[in-house]
């Protein structure tokens, strides 16, 4: 697991109030092909928020229930909230526009019709929590219940990797002819993965984990290489075969021995057979080459001649290119198919086929032929007739080339005259000269045989190289290299690193958020550029807690103690609107103002200190409450000292505001002392009182 900690600059206080739901409920219509550039962003105005997303496809949006999408926001939706991937919802949900091809995004079966088969990665989930304005945590992928990454536990031998099937896209990259002959199938396998991001005050931690990453390519050209090798081996052993052919050295020696035996008294002899069995050698070489895949020296690239499949351990190659110890220690935004990795793949295939490594095609073939040539059998047969045709029996000389050459560990050739002895006729005068002649042949055969075998051994390596190298060149130049450069761009540990304001604004949770994705895969980047994002985590939080975060930013008098009142209303009883003649308008004389309670005897009580009289909602029906005429109405909300508020109205006159019908706030513009205001308020209070009393009398 990789973690990056950073301490970003502090942020000014912001007023954020927009809530985010735990998961979007928008569903994309079945078979809907979309290609617009939709980013995985979650608009928010909160000071602290988190977003985890298991599967996202840029261009499709895929903000749907079931895509493992969890979001949180401090205050309104702090979480922790979780969401799991739901394949039953996603399968068949959308089609992906990939240039000239349109595919279902998800396929439920391996090698099925679709771009992505999730395998055991289909169990991924996301979690998001924003417990405070300074702390948010998000995670996504193979995670534990508490949101911690659980990739190692899920990356055992039983974990079925996800597969990105690129086969149907090959024609757009390498052409139809190359698909038929050079590369017919391509897949990327993705192991267990996950990402976690946390912002705790000024500290930012971004972790990711990817268990495995591989590429497989099937090549008809590679699958046919064993036929090419068969032909090379057959040609390579030709010097030996020539020895036993007409006019060959061994054929000549054998004919001379037959003539010698035939010249014995009462004996007729003729050559019945002379052969070298190289078919067994070719069969042995082919069997061994197909038994196990070839590989480069490191084993990061394998070539299976039986299936024609080229396997690439992308994880091992990117680790080596980055100079780190494991796949989870890569720097941010590591490009998997970088120039160094692509070259390593091409070199790996070359090494596996024609390189000097111990497990290359050339090396294995050379060793198999070198060792096998000495095991090739050489058989000589004679038909011997003696005593006027009374005795007829076969005589043979059999052995391996190594035996005829006297190689260490090789069995000596066998001269078999047992057929003559089995007749029970004393033929000592015949068999001994025959045995001596054939024994001499065994010794003589080694002389022409040795240079022929040396020629085979010395020529097999260049012969195989010469045959396979053109195949490698065509495969790499016309198919594999363009495939690697154009089919996809893979990024591990993807993190935002904006360098412009526009880039910052496009971040998942806004300009000051932080994101980490375990893996991003851009398919056909130069043609369709469909971005598949797996395991994304984004967070946003304040560096420091803001004591005024919950205050009303619209309160003009930020220094007045009463200005922080939760209702954002100035407690100053001298507010110009409180003295406005409109205080007696229709709202002030609302029918509720004539309510029996409004004429309560306390309405004229000089000691009434009802806080509602000073509330900014003085225009409310309750504003005509008898408390509104209280001579001490300027006592302020919460029972604050009247003189203190009166002074405040003189010093901070521009903060004395009251809501208008249109919801705006207006300044009184007053800078006078408090005495005239108190006097005016008292007069208005007496006038309102008089009106109320008069109405009571009338109603009575």
MIRO-835262 format. One record per residue (C-alpha): residue number from 1; x, y, z. Coordinates in steps of 0.25 Angstrom, whole numbers, padded with zeros to 4 digits. Layout:
N
<NUM; <X; Y; Z>>;
...
//
This chain:
700
<1; <0000; 0000; 0000>>;
<2; <0005; 0014; -0004>>;
<3; <0003; 0026; 0004>>;
<4; <0005; 0041; 0001>>;
<5; <0004; 0051; 0011>>;
<6; <0004; 0066; 0008>>;
<7; <0001; 0079; 0016>>;
<8; <-0007; 0088; 0006>>;
<9; <-0008; 0103; 0009>>;
<10; <-0019; 0108; 0018>>;
<11; <-0033; 0112; 0012>>;
<12; <-0041; 0124; 0016>>;
<13; <-0055; 0121; 0022>>;
<14; <-0066; 0118; 0013>>;
<15; <-0081; 0117; 0014>>;
<16; <-0085; 0103; 0009>>;
<17; <-0099; 0098; 0011>>;
<18; <-0102; 0089; -0001>>;
<19; <-0105; 0074; 0003>>;
<20; <-0101; 0062; -0005>>;
<21; <-0109; 0049; -0005>>;
<22; <-0102; 0036; -0001>>;
<23; <-0104; 0030; -0015>>;
<24; <-0110; 0036; -0028>>;
<25; <-0122; 0029; -0033>>;
<26; <-0121; 0033; -0048>>;
<27; <-0121; 0020; -0057>>;
<28; <-0116; 0020; -0071>>;
<29; <-0126; 0014; -0081>>;
<30; <-0122; 0000; -0086>>;
<31; <-0113; 0000; -0098>>;
<32; <-0111; 0015; -0097>>;
<33; <-0098; 0019; -0104>>;
<34; <-0092; 0032; -0099>>;
<35; <-0079; 0038; -0102>>;
<36; <-0079; 0052; -0096>>;
<37; <-0068; 0056; -0086>>;
<38; <-0074; 0054; -0072>>;
<39; <-0064; 0055; -0061>>;
<40; <-0066; 0048; -0048>>;
<41; <-0069; 0060; -0040>>;
<42; <-0078; 0063; -0028>>;
<43; <-0082; 0078; -0027>>;
<44; <-0082; 0082; -0013>>;
<45; <-0082; 0095; -0005>>;
<46; <-0079; 0088; 0008>>;
<47; <-0066; 0091; 0016>>;
<48; <-0064; 0076; 0018>>;
<49; <-0068; 0064; 0008>>;
<50; <-0064; 0051; 0003>>;
<51; <-0066; 0042; -0009>>;
<52; <-0063; 0028; -0012>>;
<53; <-0066; 0022; -0025>>;
<54; <-0063; 0007; -0029>>;
<55; <-0066; 0008; -0044>>;
<56; <-0067; 0020; -0053>>;
<57; <-0066; 0022; -0068>>;
<58; <-0063; 0036; -0072>>;
<59; <-0072; 0039; -0084>>;
<60; <-0084; 0031; -0078>>;
<61; <-0084; 0037; -0064>>;
<62; <-0089; 0024; -0058>>;
<63; <-0094; 0032; -0046>>;
<64; <-0104; 0020; -0043>>;
<65; <-0108; 0012; -0032>>;
<66; <-0100; 0000; -0032>>;
<67; <-0087; 0006; -0037>>;
<68; <-0081; 0006; -0022>>;
<69; <-0083; 0021; -0021>>;
<70; <-0083; 0026; -0007>>;
<71; <-0083; 0041; -0003>>;
<72; <-0083; 0049; 0010>>;
<73; <-0084; 0063; 0015>>;
<74; <-0082; 0069; 0028>>;
<75; <-0094; 0073; 0036>>;
<76; <-0105; 0069; 0026>>;
<77; <-0100; 0055; 0022>>;
<78; <-0087; 0052; 0030>>;
<79; <-0088; 0037; 0029>>;
<80; <-0081; 0027; 0029>>;
<81; <-0089; 0024; 0016>>;
<82; <-0086; 0011; 0008>>;
<83; <-0089; 0005; -0006>>;
<84; <-0086; -0008; -0012>>;
<85; <-0085; -0011; -0027>>;
<86; <-0097; -0018; -0032>>;
<87; <-0095; -0025; -0044>>;
<88; <-0109; -0029; -0046>>;
<89; <-0112; -0014; -0048>>;
<90; <-0100; -0011; -0057>>;
<91; <-0100; -0023; -0066>>;
<92; <-0106; -0019; -0079>>;
<93; <-0108; -0005; -0074>>;
<94; <-0100; 0003; -0084>>;
<95; <-0093; 0001; -0097>>;
<96; <-0079; 0008; -0099>>;
<97; <-0076; 0015; -0112>>;
<98; <-0062; 0010; -0116>>;
<99; <-0059; 0016; -0129>>;
<100; <-0065; 0007; -0140>>;
<101; <-0069; -0003; -0129>>;
<102; <-0080; -0002; -0119>>;
<103; <-0080; -0012; -0107>>;
<104; <-0087; -0014; -0094>>;
<105; <-0079; -0008; -0083>>;
<106; <-0081; -0021; -0074>>;
<107; <-0081; -0035; -0078>>;
<108; <-0085; -0046; -0067>>;
<109; <-0076; -0057; -0073>>;
<110; <-0062; -0058; -0076>>;
<111; <-0059; -0055; -0091>>;
<112; <-0073; -0051; -0092>>;
<113; <-0078; -0040; -0101>>;
<114; <-0074; -0028; -0094>>;
<115; <-0063; -0018; -0090>>;
<116; <-0061; -0022; -0075>>;
<117; <-0062; -0035; -0068>>;
<118; <-0061; -0032; -0053>>;
<119; <-0058; -0046; -0047>>;
<120; <-0056; -0045; -0032>>;
<121; <-0054; -0030; -0034>>;
<122; <-0069; -0030; -0035>>;
<123; <-0069; -0030; -0019>>;
<124; <-0063; -0016; -0018>>;
<125; <-0070; -0006; -0010>>;
<126; <-0068; 0009; -0005>>;
<127; <-0069; 0017; 0008>>;
<128; <-0070; 0031; 0011>>;
<129; <-0070; 0039; 0024>>;
<130; <-0069; 0054; 0028>>;
<131; <-0070; 0055; 0043>>;
<132; <-0065; 0069; 0044>>;
<133; <-0061; 0081; 0036>>;
<134; <-0047; 0077; 0037>>;
<135; <-0048; 0063; 0035>>;
<136; <-0053; 0054; 0023>>;
<137; <-0049; 0040; 0019>>;
<138; <-0053; 0032; 0006>>;
<139; <-0049; 0018; 0001>>;
<140; <-0053; 0009; -0010>>;
<141; <-0049; -0004; -0015>>;
<142; <-0047; -0017; -0008>>;
<143; <-0048; -0011; 0006>>;
<144; <-0052; -0015; 0020>>;
<145; <-0064; -0011; 0028>>;
<146; <-0057; 0001; 0034>>;
<147; <-0052; 0006; 0020>>;
<148; <-0038; 0001; 0021>>;
<149; <-0032; -0006; 0009>>;
<150; <-0032; -0021; 0009>>;
<151; <-0025; -0024; -0004>>;
<152; <-0015; -0033; 0001>>;
<153; <-0025; -0043; 0008>>;
<154; <-0033; -0043; -0005>>;
<155; <-0021; -0045; -0014>>;
<156; <-0019; -0060; -0012>>;
<157; <-0019; -0071; -0022>>;
<158; <-0034; -0072; -0022>>;
<159; <-0036; -0058; -0026>>;
<160; <-0041; -0057; -0041>>;
<161; <-0036; -0044; -0047>>;
<162; <-0044; -0034; -0055>>;
<163; <-0042; -0035; -0070>>;
<164; <-0043; -0023; -0080>>;
<165; <-0045; -0030; -0094>>;
<166; <-0039; -0022; -0105>>;
<167; <-0040; -0033; -0116>>;
<168; <-0052; -0026; -0123>>;
<169; <-0044; -0013; -0124>>;
<170; <-0031; -0019; -0130>>;
<171; <-0035; -0016; -0144>>;
<172; <-0036; -0001; -0141>>;
<173; <-0021; -0001; -0136>>;
<174; <-0014; -0011; -0145>>;
<175; <-0023; -0014; -0157>>;
<176; <-0031; -0026; -0161>>;
<177; <-0020; -0033; -0168>>;
<178; <-0011; -0032; -0155>>;
<179; <-0023; -0038; -0147>>;
<180; <-0024; -0050; -0156>>;
<181; <-0009; -0053; -0156>>;
<182; <-0002; -0046; -0145>>;
<183; <-0010; -0043; -0132>>;
<184; <-0024; -0049; -0131>>;
<185; <-0027; -0046; -0117>>;
<186; <-0023; -0036; -0106>>;
<187; <-0027; -0035; -0091>>;
<188; <-0023; -0028; -0079>>;
<189; <-0025; -0035; -0065>>;
<190; <-0026; -0026; -0053>>;
<191; <-0025; -0032; -0039>>;
<192; <-0031; -0027; -0026>>;
<193; <-0029; -0012; -0023>>;
<194; <-0034; -0001; -0015>>;
<195; <-0031; 0014; -0011>>;
<196; <-0033; 0022; 0002>>;
<197; <-0032; 0037; 0004>>;
<198; <-0033; 0045; 0017>>;
<199; <-0031; 0060; 0020>>;
<200; <-0030; 0062; 0035>>;
<201; <-0027; 0077; 0037>>;
<202; <-0016; 0081; 0028>>;
<203; <-0011; 0067; 0027>>;
<204; <-0015; 0059; 0014>>;
<205; <-0012; 0044; 0012>>;
<206; <-0015; 0037; 0000>>;
<207; <-0013; 0022; -0001>>;
<208; <-0015; 0011; -0012>>;
<209; <-0012; -0003; -0014>>;
<210; <-0012; -0012; -0027>>;
<211; <-0010; -0027; -0025>>;
<212; <-0007; -0030; -0040>>;
<213; <-0007; -0026; -0054>>;
<214; <-0005; -0034; -0066>>;
<215; <-0006; -0034; -0081>>;
<216; <-0009; -0045; -0090>>;
<217; <-0008; -0046; -0106>>;
<218; <-0011; -0057; -0115>>;
<219; <-0003; -0058; -0128>>;
<220; <-0006; -0068; -0139>>;
<221; <0008; -0065; -0144>>;
<222; <0014; -0070; -0131>>;
<223; <0005; -0082; -0130>>;
<224; <0011; -0086; -0144>>;
<225; <0025; -0085; -0139>>;
<226; <0026; -0100; -0135>>;
<227; <0024; -0103; -0150>>;
<228; <0035; -0094; -0154>>;
<229; <0044; -0100; -0143>>;
<230; <0041; -0114; -0149>>;
<231; <0045; -0110; -0162>>;
<232; <0058; -0104; -0157>>;
<233; <0061; -0117; -0149>>;
<234; <0059; -0125; -0161>>;
<235; <0068; -0117; -0169>>;
<236; <0079; -0116; -0158>>;
<237; <0080; -0131; -0157>>;
<238; <0082; -0133; -0172>>;
<239; <0097; -0135; -0171>>;
<240; <0095; -0147; -0164>>;
<241; <0084; -0152; -0173>>;
<242; <0093; -0150; -0184>>;
<243; <0103; -0160; -0179>>;
<244; <0093; -0171; -0180>>;
<245; <0088; -0167; -0193>>;
<246; <0092; -0172; -0207>>;
<247; <0107; -0169; -0208>>;
<248; <0108; -0165; -0194>>;
<249; <0120; -0168; -0185>>;
<250; <0113; -0178; -0176>>;
<251; <0105; -0184; -0188>>;
<252; <0119; -0186; -0195>>;
<253; <0125; -0192; -0183>>;
<254; <0113; -0202; -0181>>;
<255; <0113; -0206; -0195>>;
<256; <0128; -0209; -0194>>;
<257; <0125; -0218; -0182>>;
<258; <0114; -0225; -0189>>;
<259; <0123; -0228; -0201>>;
<260; <0133; -0234; -0191>>;
<261; <0123; -0243; -0185>>;
<262; <0118; -0247; -0198>>;
<263; <0132; -0251; -0202>>;
<264; <0133; -0262; -0192>>;
<265; <0131; -0277; -0196>>;
<266; <0117; -0282; -0197>>;
<267; <0112; -0268; -0192>>;
<268; <0103; -0258; -0199>>;
<269; <0100; -0245; -0193>>;
<270; <0093; -0233; -0197>>;
<271; <0089; -0220; -0190>>;
<272; <0075; -0220; -0185>>;
<273; <0074; -0207; -0178>>;
<274; <0082; -0194; -0174>>;
<275; <0075; -0183; -0167>>;
<276; <0076; -0171; -0157>>;
<277; <0063; -0168; -0150>>;
<278; <0063; -0153; -0149>>;
<279; <0048; -0153; -0148>>;
<280; <0049; -0156; -0133>>;
<281; <0058; -0144; -0131>>;
<282; <0048; -0135; -0138>>;
<283; <0036; -0141; -0130>>;
<284; <0044; -0139; -0117>>;
<285; <0048; -0125; -0120>>;
<286; <0034; -0121; -0123>>;
<287; <0028; -0128; -0111>>;
<288; <0038; -0121; -0101>>;
<289; <0036; -0107; -0107>>;
<290; <0021; -0109; -0106>>;
<291; <0021; -0114; -0092>>;
<292; <0025; -0101; -0084>>;
<293; <0024; -0086; -0088>>;
<294; <0037; -0079; -0093>>;
<295; <0041; -0067; -0085>>;
<296; <0051; -0056; -0084>>;
<297; <0062; -0057; -0073>>;
<298; <0053; -0050; -0063>>;
<299; <0041; -0058; -0066>>;
<300; <0033; -0045; -0068>>;
<301; <0029; -0048; -0082>>;
<302; <0025; -0062; -0086>>;
<303; <0022; -0069; -0099>>;
<304; <0013; -0081; -0100>>;
<305; <0016; -0088; -0113>>;
<306; <0004; -0097; -0111>>;
<307; <-0006; -0086; -0111>>;
<308; <0001; -0075; -0117>>;
<309; <-0001; -0067; -0105>>;
<310; <0009; -0056; -0100>>;
<311; <0007; -0053; -0086>>;
<312; <0013; -0040; -0079>>;
<313; <0014; -0038; -0065>>;
<314; <0012; -0023; -0065>>;
<315; <0013; -0022; -0050>>;
<316; <0028; -0027; -0051>>;
<317; <0032; -0018; -0062>>;
<318; <0026; -0005; -0057>>;
<319; <0032; -0008; -0043>>;
<320; <0046; -0010; -0050>>;
<321; <0044; 0003; -0059>>;
<322; <0040; 0011; -0046>>;
<323; <0051; 0006; -0038>>;
<324; <0042; 0002; -0026>>;
<325; <0041; -0011; -0018>>;
<326; <0026; -0014; -0021>>;
<327; <0014; -0010; -0029>>;
<328; <0009; -0002; -0017>>;
<329; <0020; 0008; -0016>>;
<330; <0019; 0015; -0029>>;
<331; <0019; 0030; -0030>>;
<332; <0007; 0037; -0033>>;
<333; <0001; 0036; -0047>>;
<334; <0010; 0025; -0051>>;
<335; <0008; 0021; -0066>>;
<336; <0008; 0006; -0068>>;
<337; <0011; 0006; -0083>>;
<338; <0022; 0016; -0082>>;
<339; <0033; 0016; -0093>>;
<340; <0042; 0008; -0084>>;
<341; <0031; -0002; -0081>>;
<342; <0027; -0004; -0095>>;
<343; <0042; -0006; -0099>>;
<344; <0043; -0016; -0088>>;
<345; <0031; -0024; -0094>>;
<346; <0037; -0023; -0108>>;
<347; <0051; -0027; -0103>>;
<348; <0044; -0038; -0094>>;
<349; <0037; -0044; -0106>>;
<350; <0050; -0044; -0114>>;
<351; <0058; -0050; -0103>>;
<352; <0048; -0061; -0101>>;
<353; <0048; -0065; -0115>>;
<354; <0062; -0062; -0121>>;
<355; <0070; -0058; -0108>>;
<356; <0082; -0065; -0102>>;
<357; <0074; -0067; -0089>>;
<358; <0072; -0081; -0084>>;
<359; <0058; -0082; -0087>>;
<360; <0057; -0076; -0100>>;
<361; <0052; -0083; -0113>>;
<362; <0066; -0082; -0119>>;
<363; <0073; -0087; -0107>>;
<364; <0063; -0098; -0104>>;
<365; <0063; -0103; -0118>>;
<366; <0078; -0103; -0119>>;
<367; <0080; -0110; -0106>>;
<368; <0069; -0120; -0110>>;
<369; <0076; -0123; -0123>>;
<370; <0090; -0123; -0117>>;
<371; <0086; -0133; -0107>>;
<372; <0076; -0141; -0116>>;
<373; <0085; -0143; -0128>>;
<374; <0094; -0152; -0120>>;
<375; <0081; -0161; -0117>>;
<376; <0077; -0162; -0132>>;
<377; <0078; -0177; -0136>>;
<378; <0086; -0183; -0147>>;
<379; <0082; -0196; -0152>>;
<380; <0089; -0205; -0162>>;
<381; <0083; -0219; -0166>>;
<382; <0088; -0230; -0175>>;
<383; <0082; -0242; -0180>>;
<384; <0092; -0254; -0180>>;
<385; <0090; -0267; -0187>>;
<386; <0099; -0279; -0185>>;
<387; <0102; -0293; -0189>>;
<388; <0095; -0293; -0202>>;
<389; <0083; -0286; -0197>>;
<390; <0080; -0295; -0186>>;
<391; <0083; -0284; -0176>>;
<392; <0076; -0271; -0176>>;
<393; <0077; -0261; -0165>>;
<394; <0077; -0246; -0162>>;
<395; <0089; -0239; -0157>>;
<396; <0089; -0225; -0151>>;
<397; <0097; -0214; -0145>>;
<398; <0089; -0204; -0137>>;
<399; <0092; -0192; -0128>>;
<400; <0092; -0177; -0126>>;
<401; <0100; -0167; -0132>>;
<402; <0106; -0164; -0119>>;
<403; <0110; -0179; -0117>>;
<404; <0116; -0179; -0131>>;
<405; <0124; -0167; -0127>>;
<406; <0128; -0173; -0114>>;
<407; <0122; -0161; -0106>>;
<408; <0122; -0162; -0091>>;
<409; <0111; -0169; -0085>>;
<410; <0106; -0174; -0098>>;
<411; <0104; -0189; -0100>>;
<412; <0112; -0196; -0110>>;
<413; <0106; -0201; -0123>>;
<414; <0101; -0215; -0124>>;
<415; <0105; -0226; -0134>>;
<416; <0095; -0237; -0135>>;
<417; <0097; -0250; -0142>>;
<418; <0088; -0258; -0133>>;
<419; <0080; -0262; -0144>>;
<420; <0091; -0271; -0150>>;
<421; <0094; -0277; -0137>>;
<422; <0079; -0281; -0135>>;
<423; <0079; -0290; -0146>>;
<424; <0088; -0300; -0139>>;
<425; <0097; -0302; -0151>>;
<426; <0112; -0300; -0148>>;
<427; <0116; -0287; -0155>>;
<428; <0128; -0283; -0148>>;
<429; <0135; -0281; -0161>>;
<430; <0125; -0272; -0165>>;
<431; <0120; -0264; -0153>>;
<432; <0134; -0260; -0148>>;
<433; <0138; -0253; -0160>>;
<434; <0124; -0247; -0161>>;
<435; <0125; -0242; -0147>>;
<436; <0139; -0236; -0149>>;
<437; <0135; -0229; -0162>>;
<438; <0123; -0223; -0155>>;
<439; <0131; -0219; -0143>>;
<440; <0141; -0211; -0152>>;
<441; <0129; -0204; -0159>>;
<442; <0125; -0199; -0145>>;
<443; <0139; -0193; -0143>>;
<444; <0139; -0187; -0157>>;
<445; <0126; -0180; -0156>>;
<446; <0130; -0171; -0146>>;
<447; <0140; -0164; -0155>>;
<448; <0130; -0158; -0165>>;
<449; <0119; -0157; -0154>>;
<450; <0127; -0148; -0144>>;
<451; <0128; -0136; -0154>>;
<452; <0114; -0137; -0158>>;
<453; <0109; -0137; -0144>>;
<454; <0117; -0125; -0141>>;
<455; <0111; -0118; -0153>>;
<456; <0097; -0121; -0147>>;
<457; <0101; -0116; -0134>>;
<458; <0108; -0103; -0138>>;
<459; <0098; -0100; -0149>>;
<460; <0085; -0101; -0141>>;
<461; <0085; -0088; -0133>>;
<462; <0088; -0079; -0145>>;
<463; <0078; -0087; -0153>>;
<464; <0067; -0085; -0143>>;
<465; <0070; -0071; -0141>>;
<466; <0070; -0068; -0156>>;
<467; <0056; -0075; -0157>>;
<468; <0050; -0068; -0145>>;
<469; <0055; -0054; -0145>>;
<470; <0047; -0050; -0157>>;
<471; <0035; -0055; -0150>>;
<472; <0038; -0047; -0138>>;
<473; <0041; -0034; -0146>>;
<474; <0028; -0035; -0153>>;
<475; <0020; -0038; -0140>>;
<476; <0026; -0026; -0132>>;
<477; <0027; -0016; -0143>>;
<478; <0013; -0018; -0150>>;
<479; <0005; -0022; -0138>>;
<480; <0010; -0023; -0123>>;
<481; <0017; -0009; -0123>>;
<482; <0005; -0001; -0129>>;
<483; <-0004; -0009; -0120>>;
<484; <0003; -0005; -0107>>;
<485; <0004; 0009; -0112>>;
<486; <-0010; 0011; -0116>>;
<487; <-0019; 0001; -0110>>;
<488; <-0019; 0007; -0096>>;
<489; <-0013; 0016; -0085>>;
<490; <-0012; 0010; -0071>>;
<491; <-0009; 0019; -0059>>;
<492; <-0007; 0014; -0045>>;
<493; <-0008; 0023; -0033>>;
<494; <-0015; 0034; -0041>>;
<495; <-0015; 0047; -0033>>;
<496; <-0019; 0061; -0036>>;
<497; <-0008; 0071; -0038>>;
<498; <-0015; 0083; -0044>>;
<499; <-0006; 0094; -0050>>;
<500; <-0017; 0103; -0055>>;
<501; <-0029; 0109; -0049>>;
<502; <-0038; 0102; -0059>>;
<503; <-0031; 0088; -0055>>;
<504; <-0034; 0091; -0041>>;
<505; <-0048; 0094; -0043>>;
<506; <-0050; 0081; -0050>>;
<507; <-0046; 0073; -0038>>;
<508; <-0055; 0062; -0032>>;
<509; <-0060; 0071; -0020>>;
<510; <-0056; 0084; -0025>>;
<511; <-0043; 0093; -0026>>;
<512; <-0038; 0089; -0012>>;
<513; <-0041; 0074; -0012>>;
<514; <-0031; 0062; -0013>>;
<515; <-0033; 0050; -0021>>;
<516; <-0026; 0036; -0022>>;
<517; <-0030; 0025; -0032>>;
<518; <-0024; 0011; -0031>>;
<519; <-0025; 0010; -0046>>;
<520; <-0029; 0017; -0058>>;
<521; <-0030; 0011; -0072>>;
<522; <-0032; 0019; -0084>>;
<523; <-0037; 0010; -0096>>;
<524; <-0034; 0015; -0110>>;
<525; <-0028; 0028; -0105>>;
<526; <-0026; 0034; -0119>>;
<527; <-0039; 0029; -0124>>;
<528; <-0050; 0028; -0114>>;
<529; <-0043; 0031; -0101>>;
<530; <-0052; 0024; -0091>>;
<531; <-0047; 0025; -0077>>;
<532; <-0050; 0013; -0068>>;
<533; <-0047; 0017; -0053>>;
<534; <-0046; 0007; -0042>>;
<535; <-0045; 0010; -0028>>;
<536; <-0046; 0025; -0026>>;
<537; <-0046; 0033; -0013>>;
<538; <-0047; 0048; -0012>>;
<539; <-0047; 0057; 0001>>;
<540; <-0049; 0071; 0004>>;
<541; <-0048; 0078; 0018>>;
<542; <-0043; 0091; 0025>>;
<543; <-0029; 0092; 0030>>;
<544; <-0034; 0098; 0043>>;
<545; <-0048; 0098; 0050>>;
<546; <-0055; 0111; 0048>>;
<547; <-0063; 0117; 0060>>;
<548; <-0072; 0125; 0051>>;
<549; <-0075; 0114; 0041>>;
<550; <-0089; 0113; 0046>>;
<551; <-0092; 0128; 0047>>;
<552; <-0100; 0135; 0036>>;
<553; <-0090; 0141; 0027>>;
<554; <-0100; 0152; 0023>>;
<555; <-0100; 0158; 0037>>;
<556; <-0094; 0172; 0035>>;
<557; <-0090; 0175; 0049>>;
<558; <-0080; 0164; 0050>>;
<559; <-0074; 0170; 0063>>;
<560; <-0087; 0172; 0071>>;
<561; <-0089; 0161; 0081>>;
<562; <-0103; 0160; 0077>>;
<563; <-0099; 0159; 0062>>;
<564; <-0096; 0145; 0064>>;
<565; <-0110; 0141; 0069>>;
<566; <-0114; 0129; 0061>>;
<567; <-0126; 0136; 0055>>;
<568; <-0116; 0146; 0049>>;
<569; <-0125; 0158; 0055>>;
<570; <-0119; 0171; 0061>>;
<571; <-0124; 0173; 0075>>;
<572; <-0123; 0188; 0074>>;
<573; <-0137; 0193; 0077>>;
<574; <-0134; 0206; 0071>>;
<575; <-0134; 0200; 0057>>;
<576; <-0139; 0210; 0047>>;
<577; <-0149; 0200; 0042>>;
<578; <-0154; 0198; 0056>>;
<579; <-0158; 0213; 0056>>;
<580; <-0162; 0214; 0042>>;
<581; <-0176; 0218; 0040>>;
<582; <-0179; 0205; 0033>>;
<583; <-0178; 0199; 0047>>;
<584; <-0193; 0203; 0048>>;
<585; <-0196; 0198; 0034>>;
<586; <-0206; 0187; 0030>>;
<587; <-0196; 0176; 0035>>;
<588; <-0195; 0183; 0048>>;
<589; <-0210; 0184; 0050>>;
<590; <-0212; 0170; 0045>>;
<591; <-0225; 0164; 0050>>;
<592; <-0216; 0157; 0060>>;
<593; <-0212; 0170; 0066>>;
<594; <-0226; 0172; 0070>>;
<595; <-0226; 0158; 0077>>;
<596; <-0230; 0158; 0091>>;
<597; <-0216; 0154; 0094>>;
<598; <-0211; 0167; 0087>>;
<599; <-0220; 0175; 0096>>;
<600; <-0215; 0168; 0108>>;
<601; <-0214; 0177; 0120>>;
<602; <-0199; 0175; 0119>>;
<603; <-0199; 0182; 0106>>;
<604; <-0197; 0195; 0113>>;
<605; <-0189; 0190; 0124>>;
<606; <-0176; 0199; 0125>>;
<607; <-0169; 0187; 0130>>;
<608; <-0171; 0178; 0118>>;
<609; <-0158; 0173; 0113>>;
<610; <-0163; 0163; 0102>>;
<611; <-0151; 0160; 0093>>;
<612; <-0160; 0158; 0081>>;
<613; <-0161; 0173; 0081>>;
<614; <-0147; 0175; 0077>>;
<615; <-0147; 0163; 0068>>;
<616; <-0143; 0166; 0053>>;
<617; <-0157; 0160; 0050>>;
<618; <-0164; 0172; 0056>>;
<619; <-0173; 0172; 0044>>;
<620; <-0178; 0159; 0047>>;
<621; <-0192; 0158; 0053>>;
<622; <-0186; 0156; 0066>>;
<623; <-0179; 0170; 0065>>;
<624; <-0192; 0176; 0069>>;
<625; <-0192; 0169; 0082>>;
<626; <-0195; 0178; 0093>>;
<627; <-0180; 0176; 0097>>;
<628; <-0177; 0185; 0085>>;
<629; <-0182; 0197; 0093>>;
<630; <-0173; 0193; 0104>>;
<631; <-0165; 0206; 0108>>;
<632; <-0153; 0197; 0111>>;
<633; <-0155; 0190; 0097>>;
<634; <-0140; 0194; 0094>>;
<635; <-0135; 0184; 0105>>;
<636; <-0130; 0175; 0093>>;
<637; <-0131; 0160; 0090>>;
<638; <-0127; 0151; 0102>>;
<639; <-0129; 0162; 0112>>;
<640; <-0117; 0170; 0108>>;
<641; <-0115; 0184; 0115>>;
<642; <-0123; 0195; 0107>>;
<643; <-0112; 0205; 0108>>;
<644; <-0102; 0195; 0103>>;
<645; <-0111; 0193; 0091>>;
<646; <-0114; 0207; 0089>>;
<647; <-0099; 0211; 0089>>;
<648; <-0097; 0200; 0079>>;
<649; <-0107; 0207; 0070>>;
<650; <-0100; 0220; 0071>>;
<651; <-0086; 0214; 0068>>;
<652; <-0089; 0203; 0058>>;
<653; <-0101; 0210; 0052>>;
<654; <-0099; 0203; 0038>>;
<655; <-0101; 0189; 0045>>;
<656; <-0115; 0192; 0050>>;
<657; <-0123; 0185; 0039>>;
<658; <-0137; 0178; 0038>>;
<659; <-0142; 0169; 0027>>;
<660; <-0151; 0175; 0017>>;
<661; <-0162; 0168; 0010>>;
<662; <-0153; 0165; -0002>>;
<663; <-0143; 0158; 0008>>;
<664; <-0132; 0169; 0006>>;
<665; <-0125; 0176; 0018>>;
<666; <-0125; 0191; 0018>>;
<667; <-0116; 0200; 0027>>;
<668; <-0123; 0211; 0036>>;
<669; <-0113; 0221; 0032>>;
<670; <-0115; 0227; 0046>>;
<671; <-0103; 0233; 0053>>;
<672; <-0111; 0241; 0064>>;
<673; <-0111; 0239; 0079>>;
<674; <-0120; 0229; 0085>>;
<675; <-0129; 0239; 0093>>;
<676; <-0137; 0244; 0081>>;
<677; <-0139; 0229; 0077>>;
<678; <-0144; 0225; 0090>>;
<679; <-0153; 0237; 0090>>;
<680; <-0159; 0234; 0076>>;
<681; <-0161; 0220; 0080>>;
<682; <-0168; 0224; 0093>>;
<683; <-0178; 0233; 0085>>;
<684; <-0180; 0222; 0074>>;
<685; <-0183; 0212; 0085>>;
<686; <-0193; 0222; 0092>>;
<687; <-0200; 0224; 0078>>;
<688; <-0201; 0209; 0075>>;
<689; <-0206; 0207; 0089>>;
<690; <-0217; 0217; 0087>>;
<691; <-0221; 0211; 0074>>;
<692; <-0222; 0197; 0081>>;
<693; <-0231; 0203; 0092>>;
<694; <-0240; 0210; 0083>>;
<695; <-0242; 0197; 0075>>;
<696; <-0245; 0190; 0088>>;
<697; <-0255; 0200; 0091>>;
<698; <-0261; 0200; 0078>>;
<699; <-0262; 0184; 0078>>;
<700; <-0268; 0185; 0092>>;
//
